[in-house]
Each structure stands twice: as C-alpha cells, then as structure tokens.
Amino acid sequence: MVMARPGKISEAVVRRLPLYLRVLDELAEAGQTKLLSSQELGERAGVTPALVRKDLAWFGEFGKQGVGYDVHYLRSELRRILHLDKEIRIALVGVGSLGMALARYHRRRYLIEPDFNLHIVALFDTDPRKIGEVVDGVPISSLGELPVLVDRLGIRMAMIAVPAEAAQGVADRLAAAGVKAILNFAPVKLKVPPGVHVATADLSGELQCLAYYLDR
C-alpha cells in the first residue's frame, strides 16, 4: 500500500482527485487498463502534467518516470485514498423536488454500477404527508428519527436539500448524531463543530455566475 507523505493536504488537492479518478474510470470502462502518462491524464482532467505529478506525490509514488501510471493500479489507489473502495452510507434530509431527484439518481447509480459505493440508506423530511413514503426502496422517516437511524445504519455522510432557513438546524442535528461529512445544497453557509466537514453546492448561485458571461 502506498503511504501519504507527512503534511496537511489542501482541499484543492483533494478536490482534484475525483477528476483524475473520473478519467481513470472512463479509461477502464473503455478497456484501456495499461499505462497513462501525466501529460495525458492532465489533458483529460483539465490540469497541467506538473500539477498531476505534484498532487499524486502527496500520497506516494504511483508511476515511473518515462513510463507513466498503470491505469488499473492508480484507479485502485485513488479509490482507496478517497475511501470509495468500500460502502459509504448516506442520509438525505429534505425530500422535495431536488431531494427526490438526488435520491433517485444516487440510488440508481448504486444499484447499477458495481464500483459506485455511495449508498443512500435513509431519507428524512418534516412533512407528515411524506413520512412513510418509499423512494427507490428507501422509506422517508421523520427528522426526529435521525439520531437513532444514523447510529443503527452506520451513516457517516449526509446531504441537505432543505430551504435555507432550515439548513443550519439540520446541520446541527446531523453533527450531534455523529455525521462527519455534509454536502449542503441550501444557499447558506453552515457552521459545524471541528471534525465535521461541509461542502456547499449552490446551484442557483452558479447559474447566476454563468449568466454574467451571456452575450459577452
């Protein structure tokens, strides 16, 4: 097993690892499991070859100079580094239009793709009319059941798809229940205790930024 070198690895480096993994997944799916140069990996991932080498060097030596990287081996190592080599159980809070779409998308990928280990095992909502409904095999539970189900199902990650005014309260509940990683789709900055990591996907904000470039 390749070991990471000492030192704090920046979030920017971590965020590029899935880009590299996506390239390797595509090559593996196409049947190309031989060697790949940092030049080709960088071009496919949209970064420089030097940055590819620098990023990967944080985690060990994966290739040979003048030879390149073994696609199968590097793919396997990146999955291990990202903890994607085993099942990660996820809760989703907020089963509105966005939450429903997220749940169905991830559930179907989990069921269809053998290597997709991001498994949504619990759905939560505050609307009593939704409690008890089943979405792709997963029942919707009340938010009050969250602590018990997080513990019982071994949930370590969660997605928040609730209105902005409710997001912080949901994050507080998730952190208190022991969830360590949260993907937030609400347009608000969340405060979480040390040891809990949050990433925010502001879809409306990204569209507004893109609008700036229209007709330019």
C-alpha positions, 0 to 999 in steps of 0.5 A: 500500500502506498503511504501519504507523505507527512503534511496537511493536504489542501482541499484543492488537492483533494478536490482534484482527485475525483477528476483524475479518478473520473478519467481513470474510470472512463479509461477502464470502462473503455478497456484501456487498463495499461499505462497513462502518462501525466501529460495525458491524464492532465489533458483529460482532467483539465490540469497541467502534467506538473500539477498531476505529478505534484498532487499524486506525490502527496500520497506516494509514488504511483508511476515511473518516470518515462513510463507513466501510471498503470491505469488499473493500479492508480484507479485502485489507489485513488479509490482507496485514498478517497475511501470509495473502495468500500460502502459509504452510507448516506442520509438525505434530509429534505425530500422535495423536488431536488431531494427526490431527484438526488435520491433517485439518481444516487440510488440508481447509480448504486444499484447499477454500477458495481464500483459506485459505493455511495449508498443512500440508506435513509431519507428524512423530511418534516412533512407528515404527508411524506413520512412513510413514503418509499423512494427507490426502496428507501422509506422517508422517516421523520427528522426526529428519527435521525439520531437513532437511524444514523447510529443503527445504519452506520451513516457517516455522510449526509446531504441537505436539500432543505430551504435555507432557513432550515439548513443550519438546524439540520446541520446541527442535528446531523453533527450531534448524531455523529455525521462527519461529512455534509454536502449542503445544497441550501444557499447558506453557509453552515457552521459545524463543530471541528471534525465535521466537514461541509461542502456547499453546492449552490446551484442557483448561485452558479447559474447566476455566475454563468449568466454574467458571461451571456452575450459577452 
